[in-house]
Amino acid sequence: MKKYLLTLLVISMPFAFSACDDDDDNDLNGQENTFTYDGESYAIDHGLLFYYGEYGGAHDYDLILHSDGISFEEESFSGNGNALIFIIYSDSATGLTPGSYNYEEDEEPFSFMEGEMLLEFDIATESGTEMWIEGGSIDVERSGNTYTLEINVTAEDGKPIRGTFEGGINLIDYSEEEWKQATSTRNHFR
């Protein structure tokens, strides 16, 4: 009997460890369209992709993922909610090419240079939690304007931010000269 139990234990060990590893790495407990930070989950209900044109061989975008409390109308944001914002570079003028985008200091395709997390942020009063993102990667899959994103980045305090988003992301073209002038600060929430 002991031999049977030991054999069963040895056979079942890899399955037990693999089940634990999946949950620990994901930290989202199967939830889609959310991100987690410091043990809390936050909804990501909408995605926008602002295109600023080509610079030095890379196509320059702002990727903004935000909750329902924030809205975008007539070139400005309003409301109160949560958001993840990335200055991200693709090799395409039509959106983000599928692949892995890594945090880099240079403006190269398949990289993001800057990121920011906003929690319970009130755009009118500019109050709430703001935190820079200082490392990590974003994996992108795409079919038309439908994206699947897996976010695995690090906040400035060293804590991980993990998230997933699957859905439509609207592309807004700011590459025309008058738009470049109007949006040169890229400060959407202030």
C-alpha positions in Angstrom: 0.0 0.0 0.0 2.8 2.4 0.9 4.4 1.8 -2.5 1.1 2.5 -4.3 0.7 5.8 -2.4 4.3 6.8 -3.0 3.9 6.1 -6.8 0.6 8.1 -6.9 2.3 11.0 -5.1 5.2 11.0 -7.5 3.0 10.9 -10.5 0.7 13.7 -9.2 3.5 16.1 -8.1 4.2 17.6 -11.5 0.5 18.4 -12.0 0.2 20.0 -8.6 3.2 22.2 -9.2 2.1 23.2 -12.7 -1.3 24.2 -11.4 0.2 26.4 -8.7 2.6 28.0 -11.2 -0.1 29.1 -13.6 -2.1 30.8 -10.8 0.9 32.5 -9.3 2.2 33.8 -12.6 -1.1 35.1 -13.8 -2.3 36.8 -10.6 -5.6 37.6 -12.4 -7.6 34.5 -11.4 -8.9 34.0 -15.0 -10.3 37.6 -15.2 -10.0 39.3 -18.6 -9.9 43.0 -19.2 -8.4 43.8 -15.8 -5.1 44.7 -14.3 -3.7 43.9 -10.9 -1.5 46.0 -8.7 -0.6 45.5 -5.0 -3.2 42.8 -4.5 -6.1 44.8 -6.0 -7.9 44.3 -9.4 -9.0 47.1 -11.7 -11.2 47.0 -14.7 -10.0 47.9 -18.2 -13.2 48.6 -20.2 -11.9 50.6 -23.2 -8.8 51.0 -25.4 -7.6 53.8 -27.5 -4.5 54.1 -29.8 -3.3 57.6 -30.8 -1.0 57.6 -33.8 1.5 60.4 -34.0 3.5 59.4 -37.2 6.8 57.9 -38.1 10.0 59.0 -36.4 13.4 57.5 -37.2 11.9 54.2 -38.6 9.4 53.7 -35.7 5.7 54.5 -35.7 4.8 56.4 -32.5 1.6 55.6 -30.6 0.0 56.3 -27.2 -1.9 53.2 -26.0 -4.5 54.1 -23.4 -6.5 51.5 -21.6 -9.1 52.8 -19.1 -12.1 52.0 -17.0 -15.7 53.0 -17.6 -15.5 56.1 -15.3 -13.2 57.8 -17.8 -14.6 59.0 -21.2 -13.0 60.4 -24.3 -15.0 63.0 -26.4 -13.9 65.7 -28.7 -10.2 65.3 -28.2 -10.2 65.3 -24.4 -10.7 63.0 -21.5 -13.0 63.5 -18.5 -14.2 61.6 -15.5 -12.7 59.5 -12.7 -11.3 56.1 -12.9 -8.3 53.9 -13.6 -5.9 53.8 -16.6 -2.7 52.4 -18.0 -0.9 54.6 -20.5 2.0 53.7 -22.7 4.1 55.5 -25.3 4.7 52.6 -27.6 6.5 52.1 -30.9 5.4 49.8 -33.8 6.8 49.0 -37.3 3.4 49.8 -38.8 1.3 52.9 -39.5 -1.9 51.0 -39.2 -1.6 49.9 -35.5 0.4 47.7 -33.3 2.0 44.8 -35.1 1.7 41.5 -33.2 4.7 40.7 -31.0 6.3 41.5 -27.7 7.0 45.1 -26.9 9.7 45.6 -24.2 10.5 48.6 -22.1 13.5 50.5 -23.7 15.1 53.9 -23.6 15.2 54.1 -27.4 12.4 54.8 -29.8 12.6 51.4 -31.6 9.8 49.2 -33.1 8.5 46.7 -30.6 9.3 48.8 -27.6 7.6 51.2 -25.2 9.5 54.1 -23.7 7.2 55.4 -21.0 4.2 54.1 -19.1 2.0 55.4 -16.4 -0.7 53.9 -14.1 -3.6 56.0 -12.8 -5.8 54.7 -9.9 -9.0 56.4 -8.9 -7.7 59.4 -10.8 -10.0 62.5 -11.2 -9.1 64.2 -14.4 -10.8 67.5 -13.5 -8.9 67.9 -10.2 -5.8 65.9 -11.2 -6.1 63.9 -8.0 -5.6 60.2 -7.3 -2.7 57.8 -7.5 -0.2 58.3 -10.3 2.7 55.9 -10.8 5.3 55.6 -13.5 6.0 52.2 -15.1 9.7 51.5 -15.3 10.1 48.1 -16.9 8.5 45.0 -18.4 6.7 43.9 -21.6 3.4 44.0 -23.4 2.5 41.0 -25.6 0.3 42.0 -28.5 -2.0 39.8 -30.7 -4.2 41.5 -33.3 -6.9 40.8 -35.8 -8.1 44.0 -37.5 -8.8 46.5 -34.7 -9.4 43.7 -32.1 -6.4 43.3 -29.8 -5.4 40.7 -27.2 -2.9 42.3 -24.8 -0.9 40.6 -22.0 0.7 43.2 -19.8 3.6 42.3 -17.5 5.2 45.5 -16.3 6.8 47.0 -13.1 5.7 50.1 -11.3 8.3 52.6 -10.0 7.9 51.2 -6.5 9.1 47.8 -7.8 5.7 46.1 -7.6 4.3 44.2 -10.6 1.4 45.3 -12.7 -0.2 42.4 -14.5 -3.1 42.7 -16.9 -5.0 41.3 -19.9 -7.2 43.1 -22.4 -9.2 41.6 -25.3 -11.4 43.8 -27.5 -11.6 46.6 -29.9 -9.1 49.5 -29.7 -10.0 52.6 -31.7 -7.2 54.2 -33.7 -7.1 58.0 -33.7 -4.7 59.5 -36.3 -2.9 62.6 -34.9 -0.2 62.4 -37.5 -1.4 65.4 -39.5 0.7 68.6 -38.8 -2.1 70.5 -37.1 -2.7 67.6 -34.7 1.0 67.4 -33.9 1.0 71.0 -32.9 -2.1 70.6 -30.7 -1.0 67.4 -29.0 2.7 68.1 -28.7 2.7 67.7 -24.9 1.0 64.3 -25.0 -0.5 65.0 -21.7 -4.0 63.6 -22.2 -5.2 63.6 -18.6 -4.0 67.1 -17.6 
